[in-house]
């Protein structure tokens, strides 16, 4: 998980915005499948929601100029 977050932090803002857009579309599709009782794994909704929150947090950090270093949240 830590390596995935590190890889995500290294991406450009445009890439993060594209991933956020894709995640919103995926969440829409999952909710549609859930309402039509076609969704088998309900945990997918939670996974996508958390991914959206993670992406929004990274984008907000960049907007505010916050940079996370290490595991203890030291700011540089």
C-alpha positions, 0 to 999 in steps of 0.5 A: 500500500505504501508503494502505491501511495508513493507512486500516486504522489509522484504523478502529475496533477493532470494525471491525478485529475484524470484518475479522479474523473475515472474513479467517479465514473467507476463509482457511478457504474458500481452504484448502478450495478448495485441498484440493479442487483448485478454487483457481486462484490459490494466491497468494490464501492468502498474501495472506489470511495476510498480511492476518490478520497485519497486522490482528493486529499493529494490534490488538496495537499498540492493546492495548499503546498503541503508535502508529506515526508515519511511515515510520521507526517513530517512536513517539509 
